[in-house]
């Protein structure tokens, strides 16, 4: 439930256009709406500045659409991650404004937050082309949260000269998200060359002893380069969210 929605209700009460009881009826789903199988946190936007996001994995189409309908009715905004094209088609019946980003596997509807500081760049970097889906999840998330996002893909350590040729872009970023599978060495390399926070994202891309991303995760956690935060395996959404919080620190919301 967005602040402007609540402000509009309060203004209508103040101007006697809406009774107190009518206002309470509109606000009755705060702090959450109980759908039995899910409790929708409509209060999250007020607490965190961004509404609840639907994680589609493990949910039925019916559950996803019911949650989407609830979120859309209260805020005219929704994001669904790990979404298939089938899920997109179902959400599109809830709101025709739904847009699908197939590589990121994200469905969004509604306007993203305004970019108030376009000079503050979040740069998403990948070691390989196979890491791009996770990187795209991070990119779309950060964009919807009101950030300028640039990308630099396929600059892993097997051809580290590709990274060096883009040092201007790398050093211009305010926050960096570095996505890598295999042995996961790239975030440490990037962190050694910048004075900005680096968010490392291990991916499940790799051969057998990659152990589904575990080797990359452990490498990133054990990096000797300071200034690195590590999110879970394939968690592009978490990286994009964290990068946005860092990028928008000290911003006074009007």
Order of alpha helices (4+ residues) and beta strands (2+ residues): alpha-alpha-beta-beta-alpha-beta-alpha-beta-alpha-beta-beta-beta-alpha-beta-alpha-alpha-beta-alpha-beta-alpha-beta-alpha
